[in-house]
């Protein structure tokens, strides 16, 4: 049984220009990812702020309702 083993080819030596081009393209990808992450963070901040505003509105509405029920319970509001 003859088994032929494939020889591993040595990687080609890259020139300095090819290495720099490769690094530049990788850097461009990192920059694009960074811009996308920045936009995503801004969107998340907006969503959190809307959530805080909603909670604040619910709290104020609940406080008003609680004050009305308390006033009715003690007979402060004139009938």
C-alpha positions as CSV (number, residue, x, y, z in Angstrom):
1,X,0.0,0.0,0.0
2,X,1.7,3.1,-1.2
3,X,0.7,6.3,0.5
4,X,1.9,9.5,-1.0
5,X,2.3,12.3,1.4
6,X,1.8,15.8,0.1
7,X,4.6,18.1,0.8
8,X,3.8,21.2,2.7
9,X,4.5,24.2,0.5
10,X,6.4,27.0,2.2
11,X,4.5,30.3,2.2
12,X,5.6,32.7,-0.4
13,X,7.8,35.5,0.8
14,X,5.9,38.7,0.6
15,X,7.5,41.9,-0.5
16,X,7.4,44.9,1.8
17,X,4.8,46.6,-0.5
18,X,2.5,43.6,-0.3
19,X,2.8,43.5,3.5
20,X,2.0,47.2,3.8
21,X,-1.0,46.8,1.4
22,X,-2.2,43.9,3.5
23,X,-1.9,46.0,6.7
24,X,-3.7,48.9,5.1
25,X,-6.6,46.8,4.0
26,X,-6.9,45.3,7.5
27,X,-6.7,48.7,9.0
28,X,-9.6,49.9,6.7
29,X,-11.7,47.0,7.9
30,X,-11.0,47.8,11.6
31,X,-12.0,51.5,10.8
32,X,-15.3,50.4,9.2
33,X,-16.0,48.1,12.2
34,X,-15.2,51.0,14.6
35,X,-17.6,53.4,12.8
36,X,-20.4,50.7,12.9
37,X,-19.9,50.1,16.6
38,X,-20.0,53.9,17.2
39,X,-23.3,54.1,15.4
40,X,-24.7,51.1,17.4
41,X,-23.6,52.7,20.7
42,X,-25.4,56.0,19.8
43,X,-28.6,54.0,18.9
44,X,-28.4,52.2,22.2
45,X,-28.0,55.4,24.1
46,X,-31.1,56.8,22.4
47,X,-33.1,53.7,23.3
48,X,-32.0,53.8,26.9
49,X,-32.9,57.5,27.1
50,X,-36.4,56.7,25.7
51,X,-36.7,54.0,28.3
52,X,-35.8,56.4,31.1
53,X,-38.3,58.9,29.9
54,X,-41.0,56.3,29.8
55,X,-40.2,55.2,33.3
56,X,-40.2,58.8,34.5
57,X,-43.6,59.4,32.9
58,X,-45.1,56.2,34.5
59,X,-43.7,57.3,37.9
60,X,-45.2,60.8,37.6
61,X,-48.6,59.4,36.4
62,X,-48.6,56.8,39.3
63,X,-47.7,59.6,41.8
64,X,-50.7,61.7,40.6
65,X,-53.1,58.7,40.8
66,X,-51.8,57.8,44.3
67,X,-52.2,61.4,45.4
68,X,-55.8,61.5,44.1
69,X,-56.7,58.2,45.8
70,X,-55.1,59.4,49.1
71,X,-57.0,62.7,48.9
72,X,-60.3,60.8,48.3
73,X,-59.5,58.4,51.2
74,X,-59.1,61.3,53.6
75,X,-62.0,63.3,52.1
76,X,-59.8,66.3,51.2
77,X,-61.4,66.7,47.7
78,X,-64.7,68.5,47.9
79,X,-67.6,66.6,46.6
